[in-house]
Amino acid sequence: MEQLSQENMQSIIGCYDFSHVIESLPEEMALQPNLRFEGGSLFDKVPENADTYILKHVIHGFNDELCLQILRNCKKVMDHNSRLLIIDVIAEPNEKHSYTHFIDFIDFIMLMFTGGRERTKAQTAALLEQVGLKINDVFDSSKKDKIFEVVVI
């Protein structure tokens, strides 16, 4: 977050997370002039007036119904110029990598504890379409993570 802030001093960067997470952030983060912090829940609302929204490792933590609730709240505050970046592990069925077992393990953990799961690109696209969003582009972030650039349909 701090690096993002320093590399984009001309932008206002908002961080929205559960209140207890915001309250536990280091004090020096609040000193960054272009960072804004707000506590709350994505299930209730998403802050308005941003050009870009980022959900990092969020969607995989919830079942489809709860994901749709979060995505609907994102869609409510987006316009045709807005972007939603979803950064997550993507489980692609026929791909075998050195981290395939890791993805299977995380998928099992998510299912056991939160009802969530690792989704394929097609499964993620289907969720997005249900709320009027679509994948515009996909970027590699790391070996395991992909970044979906999502726009309003």
C-alpha positions in Angstrom: 0.0 0.0 0.0 2.8 2.4 0.9 4.7 1.6 -2.3 1.5 2.1 -4.3 1.0 5.4 -2.7 4.6 6.6 -3.3 4.5 5.5 -7.0 1.2 7.3 -7.5 1.4 10.5 -5.5 -1.0 12.2 -7.9 -3.7 9.7 -7.1 -5.9 9.4 -4.0 -5.7 5.7 -2.9 -8.4 4.4 -0.6 -8.2 1.3 1.6 -11.5 -0.2 2.8 -11.3 -3.1 5.1 -12.9 -4.4 8.3 -12.7 -1.8 11.0 -10.4 -3.9 13.2 -7.9 -4.2 10.3 -7.9 -0.5 9.7 -7.4 0.2 13.4 -4.4 -2.1 13.5 -2.5 -0.5 10.6 0.8 1.2 11.5 0.5 4.9 12.3 3.0 5.9 9.6 0.6 4.7 6.9 -1.9 7.4 8.0 0.8 10.0 7.3 0.9 9.3 3.6 -0.9 12.4 2.1 -2.7 10.4 -0.7 -3.9 7.4 1.4 -7.4 7.3 2.8 -8.6 4.6 5.2 -12.1 3.5 6.0 -13.4 0.7 8.1 -16.5 -1.3 7.2 -17.7 -4.3 5.4 -17.9 -5.1 1.6 -21.1 -6.9 2.4 -22.7 -3.6 3.3 -21.2 -1.1 0.9 -18.2 -0.1 -1.2 -16.9 3.5 -0.9 -17.9 5.7 -3.8 -15.9 8.0 -6.1 -12.9 5.8 -7.1 -11.6 5.2 -10.5 -10.2 1.8 -9.6 -11.4 -0.8 -7.0 -9.1 -3.7 -5.9 -10.2 -6.9 -4.3 -7.1 -8.9 -3.4 -7.6 -12.4 -2.2 -11.2 -11.6 -1.3 -13.4 -13.5 -3.8 -11.9 -16.9 -3.1 -12.9 -16.6 0.5 -16.6 -16.8 0.1 -19.3 -18.9 -1.5 -21.1 -17.7 -4.7 -23.9 -16.0 -2.8 -21.6 -13.9 -0.7 -19.3 -13.1 -3.7 -22.4 -11.9 -5.6 -23.3 -9.6 -2.7 -19.8 -8.0 -2.7 -19.7 -7.8 -6.5 -23.2 -6.1 -6.6 -21.9 -3.5 -4.1 -18.9 -2.9 -6.3 -21.1 -2.5 -9.4 -23.4 0.0 -7.6 -20.5 2.5 -7.3 -18.8 1.9 -10.6 -19.5 3.7 -13.9 -18.3 2.9 -17.4 -14.9 4.5 -16.7 -14.3 2.5 -13.5 -12.2 -0.6 -13.2 -12.3 -3.4 -10.6 -9.1 -5.4 -10.2 -9.6 -8.8 -8.8 -6.3 -10.3 -7.7 -6.6 -14.0 -6.8 -5.4 -17.5 -7.3 -7.1 -19.0 -10.3 -7.6 -22.7 -10.5 -7.4 -23.8 -14.1 -8.4 -27.5 -14.5 -5.9 -28.8 -17.0 -2.9 -26.8 -16.0 -0.1 -28.5 -14.0 2.4 -26.3 -12.3 4.8 -26.7 -9.4 2.1 -25.0 -7.2 -0.9 -27.1 -8.4 -0.9 -29.0 -5.1 -0.8 -25.7 -3.2 -3.9 -24.5 -5.1 -5.7 -27.8 -4.3 -4.8 -27.4 -0.6 -6.0 -23.8 -0.4 -9.2 -24.8 -2.2 -9.8 -27.4 0.4 -9.1 -25.0 3.3 -11.4 -22.3 1.8 -14.2 -24.8 1.4 -13.8 -26.2 4.9 -13.6 -22.9 6.8 -15.4 -20.3 4.8 -17.4 -22.1 2.1 -15.2 -20.3 -0.5 -13.2 -21.9 -3.2 -10.6 -21.3 -5.9 -12.5 -20.6 -9.1 -11.5 -20.9 -12.7 -11.6 -17.9 -15.1 -14.9 -19.2 -16.5 -16.5 -19.5 -13.0 -15.3 -16.0 -12.1 -16.7 -14.6 -15.4 -20.0 -16.3 -14.7 -20.3 -14.6 -11.3 -19.4 -11.2 -12.7 -21.9 -11.5 -15.5 -24.7 -12.1 -13.0 -24.2 -8.6 -11.6 -23.5 -6.8 -14.9 -19.7 -6.9 -14.9 -17.3 -8.6 -17.3 -13.6 -9.5 -17.5 -11.9 -7.0 -19.8 -8.3 -8.3 -19.5 -6.2 -10.7 -17.5 -2.7 -10.2 -16.3 -0.2 -12.5 -14.5 0.7 -11.1 -11.1 2.8 -14.0 -9.7 3.0 -17.7 -10.3 -0.3 -18.3 -8.5 -2.1 -15.0 -8.8 -3.9 -13.5 -11.8 -5.3 -9.9 -12.0 -8.7 -9.6 -13.7 -9.4 -6.2 -15.0 -13.2 -6.0 -14.7 -15.5 -3.4 -16.2 -19.3 -2.6 -16.3 -21.1 -4.3 -19.2 
